[in-house]
Amino acid sequence: MLQKIRRVVTGHNAAGKAFVMIDDHAPNATPLKGWLGAGVTELWVTDEMPASNDGTEDRSLRPMRHDPTPSGTIFRVVEIPPETAGGKIDAGATFGQLGSTHKPSATDSAKHPTMHKTDSIDYLVVISGSMHMLMEEGEVELHAGDCIVQRGTNHAWVNRSGKPCLLAAVLIDAKPAP
């Protein structure tokens, strides 16, 4: 079961005054197929740059997708279980569910089943727990409060701890890395 993530979204009412538009647990929480205990909670998305602050619709309520749309952004929380708890990871099912165009290749999967890259720049903060960010060359251990700037590089999130790890992530459309 995914942790409930509270979100507070502001907006402008009909008189143009600022108000709290949404204060609830984010409803678009999706357990990931093929990766027991893993999931994504979508908090907000935009499909344009510059982003629009108009409207009162809940922009998180759309089909889950791995990457932002062209000129888009995604704000989400990712829950990654300990690898010992989830059994075998079916990366094809996981990335397929998210409609990712960057599914792990056979070469990437040899290092880790979820090794992948995106056409985005991602800003991440470890909220709780710990994990390793596995790279093509090397890895780094991350703990609560650590911040990551992921610049379209090939990577995998590997939780070797005994507890779930929560990552807050903002994904912004970017030119593909060379």
Secondary structure, DSSP 8 states (H G I E B T S, - for coil): -----EEEEEEE-TTS-EEEEEEEE-SEEEE-TTSTT-EEEEEEEE-SSS------S-TT-S---SS--TT-EEEEEEEE--HHHH-S--HHHHHHHTT-S----HHHHHH-TT-B--SEEEEEEEEESEEEEEESS-EEEEETT-EEEEES--EEEE--SSS-EEEEEEEEE-----
